[in-house]
């Protein structure tokens, strides 16, 4: 079985998304979806010394009301890279694996990306490499597949377009989804059941739902095992909605 997951290219993905990527054979970066400010496309929470959290945000240049993620450009007028790196150094410098991960993140930031998806994907790819995750990562915008009007049909074409015969999703345990196109095509849909790991997070009480980099600073390469153990995938029952700290969309 070739298991395929699909998700929009979030900035500094959190543990649940990292688990979905790590447990897939192929992960498709859904950069042909619409950019949305309310999602985690250009922002993520990380811990701070007060015991709370702070947002790290990537400023984007808006060119209209509707932008595909693959077209979103970073606003280069703001010196956000220095601010992000300063936050990580100030608030995480005493964690066990700070040095190697700070160097990794700094190297990505030095690439001076023009498009948001390039920056996000490079960060995700480097974190996967650090963890030993060998999932094949592809961009939807670079795949030559049909683009049906129906959303679920589009996802099915993406899965089949990369040779997939199963779809790993985090949607079914978040809200009801009509997976009938997959059922008709004989492609099983497997829902992600996620239990957030609790670890020796710095600065006070544990706060869930942060960027997975928070976990990596503490556990280093061993975080790969923690991330994989956080999730299991079971056949979709088209479940009713439940609460989730970071809404998964695919």
C-alpha positions as CSV (number, residue, x, y, z in Angstrom):
1,X,0.0,0.0,0.0
2,X,1.2,3.5,-0.9
3,X,-0.3,5.9,1.7
4,X,-0.6,9.5,0.6
5,X,-1.3,12.5,2.8
6,X,-2.2,16.0,1.6
7,X,-2.0,19.2,3.5
8,X,-1.5,22.9,3.0
9,X,2.0,24.2,3.5
10,X,1.9,25.5,7.0
11,X,4.7,27.5,8.6
12,X,6.6,25.5,11.3
13,X,4.1,22.7,11.3
14,X,2.8,21.4,14.6
15,X,3.2,17.8,15.9
16,X,0.0,16.4,14.4
17,X,0.9,17.5,10.9
18,X,4.5,16.3,11.3
19,X,3.1,12.9,12.4
20,X,0.9,12.7,9.3
21,X,3.9,13.5,7.1
22,X,6.1,11.0,8.9
23,X,3.6,8.2,8.6
24,X,3.0,8.7,4.9
25,X,4.8,7.2,1.9
26,X,4.1,10.4,-0.1
27,X,3.1,13.8,1.2
28,X,1.6,16.3,-1.2
29,X,2.0,19.9,-0.3
30,X,-1.4,21.4,-1.3
31,X,-0.1,24.7,-2.5
32,X,-3.0,25.1,-5.0
33,X,-5.4,25.9,-2.2
34,X,-6.3,29.4,-1.2
35,X,-4.2,31.4,1.3
36,X,-6.1,32.2,4.4
37,X,-5.0,34.6,7.2
38,X,-6.9,32.6,9.9
39,X,-5.0,29.4,9.1
40,X,-1.4,28.6,10.0
41,X,0.0,29.3,6.6
42,X,2.2,32.2,7.7
43,X,2.2,32.0,11.5
44,X,2.9,29.6,14.4
45,X,3.0,29.7,18.2
46,X,6.1,29.0,20.2
47,X,6.8,29.0,24.0
48,X,8.2,32.1,25.7
49,X,10.0,32.6,29.0
50,X,6.9,33.8,30.8
51,X,5.4,30.4,30.4
52,X,3.0,31.6,27.7
53,X,3.3,31.6,24.0
54,X,4.2,34.1,21.3
55,X,3.3,34.2,17.6
56,X,6.0,34.0,15.0
57,X,4.6,35.4,11.8
58,X,5.9,35.7,8.3
59,X,4.7,38.9,6.7
60,X,3.1,38.4,3.2
61,X,2.5,40.9,0.4
62,X,-1.2,40.9,-0.5
63,X,-2.0,41.4,-4.2
64,X,-5.7,40.8,-4.0
65,X,-8.6,39.2,-2.1
66,X,-7.9,35.7,-3.5
67,X,-4.4,34.2,-3.7
68,X,-3.3,30.6,-4.2
69,X,-0.7,29.5,-1.7
70,X,1.9,28.9,-4.5
71,X,1.6,32.6,-5.5
72,X,1.9,34.2,-2.1
73,X,5.0,36.4,-1.8
74,X,6.8,37.3,1.4
75,X,6.9,41.0,2.3
76,X,10.6,41.7,2.2
77,X,10.3,45.2,3.7
78,X,10.1,43.7,7.2
79,X,13.0,42.3,9.1
80,X,11.1,39.3,10.4
81,X,13.8,36.8,10.0
82,X,16.0,38.4,12.7
83,X,13.0,38.6,15.0
84,X,12.2,34.9,14.7
85,X,15.8,33.9,15.2
86,X,16.1,36.2,18.2
87,X,13.0,34.7,19.8
88,X,14.3,31.1,19.4
89,X,17.7,32.1,20.9
90,X,16.2,34.0,23.8
91,X,13.5,31.5,24.8
92,X,15.1,28.1,23.8
93,X,18.8,28.5,24.2
94,X,18.9,26.3,27.3
95,X,17.1,23.4,25.7
96,X,19.2,20.2,25.2
97,X,19.2,20.3,21.4
98,X,19.2,24.1,20.8
99,X,22.5,24.4,19.0
100,X,21.9,22.0,16.1
101,X,18.3,23.0,15.5
102,X,19.0,26.7,15.7
103,X,21.8,26.3,13.1
104,X,19.3,24.3,10.9
105,X,16.6,27.0,11.1
106,X,19.1,29.8,10.6
107,X,20.4,28.1,7.4
108,X,16.9,28.0,6.0
109,X,16.3,31.6,6.9
110,X,19.5,32.6,5.1
111,X,18.1,31.3,1.8
112,X,16.1,34.6,1.5
113,X,13.0,33.0,-0.1
114,X,10.7,35.2,-2.1
115,X,7.6,32.9,-1.9
116,X,6.0,31.8,1.3
117,X,5.6,28.2,0.2
118,X,9.3,27.9,-0.6
119,X,10.2,29.0,2.9
120,X,7.6,26.8,4.6
121,X,8.5,23.7,2.5
122,X,12.2,24.2,3.1
123,X,11.7,24.3,6.9
124,X,9.5,21.2,6.8
125,X,11.9,19.3,4.6
126,X,14.9,20.1,6.8
127,X,13.1,19.2,10.0
128,X,12.1,15.9,8.3
129,X,15.7,15.2,7.3
130,X,16.9,16.0,10.8
131,X,14.3,13.4,12.2
132,X,15.3,10.8,9.6
133,X,11.8,11.0,8.0
134,X,12.1,9.7,4.4
135,X,8.6,10.5,3.2
136,X,8.6,11.7,-0.5
137,X,7.3,15.3,-0.5
138,X,5.8,16.8,-3.7
139,X,4.0,20.0,-4.6
140,X,0.4,19.9,-6.0
141,X,1.3,22.8,-8.3
142,X,3.9,20.7,-10.0
143,X,1.8,17.6,-10.6
144,X,0.2,17.0,-14.0
145,X,-3.2,15.7,-12.8
146,X,-6.8,16.7,-13.6
147,X,-8.4,19.4,-11.4
148,X,-12.1,18.6,-11.0
149,X,-14.4,21.3,-9.6
150,X,-15.4,19.1,-6.6
151,X,-12.9,19.3,-3.8
152,X,-12.8,15.7,-2.8
153,X,-12.5,14.7,-6.5
154,X,-9.4,17.0,-6.7
155,X,-7.9,15.2,-3.6
156,X,-8.6,11.8,-5.2
157,X,-6.8,12.8,-8.4
158,X,-3.8,14.0,-6.4
159,X,-3.6,10.7,-4.6
160,X,-4.0,8.6,-7.7
161,X,-1.6,10.9,-9.6
162,X,1.3,9.9,-7.4
163,X,0.5,6.2,-7.4
164,X,-1.3,6.2,-4.1
165,X,-3.9,3.6,-3.1
166,X,-4.8,5.0,0.3
167,X,-5.4,8.5,1.7
168,X,-4.3,9.5,5.2
169,X,-6.4,12.4,6.5
170,X,-6.8,14.5,9.6
171,X,-10.2,15.8,8.5
172,X,-12.5,12.9,9.4
173,X,-11.9,13.3,13.2
174,X,-12.3,17.1,13.0
175,X,-15.5,17.5,11.0
176,X,-17.8,15.5,8.7
177,X,-16.4,14.9,5.2
178,X,-18.1,13.2,2.2
179,X,-15.5,10.7,1.1
180,X,-17.8,9.1,-1.5
181,X,-15.5,9.8,-4.5
182,X,-12.8,7.8,-2.7
183,X,-15.2,5.0,-1.8
184,X,-16.4,4.7,-5.4
185,X,-12.8,4.6,-6.6
186,X,-11.9,1.9,-4.1
187,X,-9.3,4.1,-2.4
188,X,-9.5,3.7,1.4
189,X,-9.5,6.8,3.6
190,X,-7.7,6.5,6.9
191,X,-8.5,9.0,9.7
192,X,-5.7,10.3,11.9
193,X,-6.3,9.7,15.6
194,X,-3.9,12.0,17.4
195,X,-2.9,12.1,21.1
196,X,-0.7,15.1,21.8
197,X,2.5,14.0,23.4
198,X,3.5,15.6,26.7
199,X,7.2,16.3,27.3
200,X,9.6,18.4,29.4
201,X,8.7,21.6,27.7
202,X,10.7,24.7,28.9
203,X,9.2,27.6,30.9
204,X,6.4,26.4,33.1
205,X,3.3,24.4,32.5
206,X,2.9,22.3,29.3
207,X,1.2,24.1,26.4
208,X,-0.1,21.9,23.5
209,X,-0.5,22.8,19.9
210,X,2.8,24.6,19.3
211,X,5.2,24.2,16.4
212,X,6.9,20.8,16.5
213,X,10.2,22.7,16.7
214,X,9.3,23.1,20.4
215,X,9.4,19.3,20.8
216,X,12.6,18.9,18.8
217,X,14.5,21.4,20.9
218,X,13.8,19.2,23.9
219,X,14.1,15.7,22.4
220,X,16.3,16.1,19.4
221,X,16.3,13.2,16.9
222,X,14.5,11.1,19.4
223,X,11.4,13.3,18.7
224,X,10.8,11.2,15.6
225,X,9.7,8.3,17.8
226,X,7.5,10.6,19.9
227,X,5.9,12.1,16.7
228,X,5.1,8.7,15.1
229,X,3.7,7.3,18.4
230,X,1.3,10.3,18.7
231,X,-0.9,9.0,15.9
232,X,-2.7,6.0,14.5
233,X,-4.7,5.8,11.3
234,X,-8.0,3.9,11.1
235,X,-10.6,3.5,8.3
236,X,-12.8,6.6,8.1
237,X,-16.3,6.5,9.6
238,X,-17.1,10.0,8.3
239,X,-17.1,11.1,11.9
240,X,-19.0,14.1,13.4
241,X,-17.0,17.2,14.4
242,X,-14.7,17.4,17.4
243,X,-12.6,20.1,18.8
244,X,-8.9,20.4,17.8
245,X,-6.3,23.0,18.7
246,X,-5.1,23.5,15.2
247,X,-7.7,22.7,12.6
248,X,-6.5,20.2,10.0
249,X,-8.1,20.6,6.6
250,X,-7.2,17.6,4.5
